[in-house]
Amino acid sequence: MVEVQIRYAITRHREESEPVYTPDVAAALAGISRQALEVYRREGLVQPKVRADGTLGYSLADIRRLARIRRLRQEMGLDLAAVEVVLHLRRQVTELRRQLAETQRAMERREQELLQEIQRLRRQLDEASFWF
């Protein structure tokens, strides 16, 4: 029955940052115990938000983060301090990638502007040389 409720919750709520999942459901979705969820919350590795009904809730992004923490702990054998460092570095890499993509888009726009300017100048030069 819980699995059916979890599947329904996943398909019903698509906003990544919306705090829709109770701690019990969030822990189940992330594949961790409720006690582990509380430890990660106390350590500041995940911050639940207040839901519309006033209770604490977890978003899809939070659940992904919890699952990532579980994998780092179980598969890599990292302690919580190391997990925190890895998560911080991952955020930095994500931000740097975003900045790089933004810079590349800006460079492509500028390249197009310069090519248009070159074409305009060539037309002017062709028009000017027509008279000589």
Secondary structure, DSSP 4 states (H G I P E B T S, - for coil): -HHHHHHHHHHH---TT---B-HHHHHHHHT--HHHHHHHHHTTS---EE-TTSSEEB-HHHHHHHHHHHHHHHTT---HHHHHHHHHHHHHHHHHHHHHHHHHHHHHHHHHHHHHHHHHHHHHHHHHHHT-
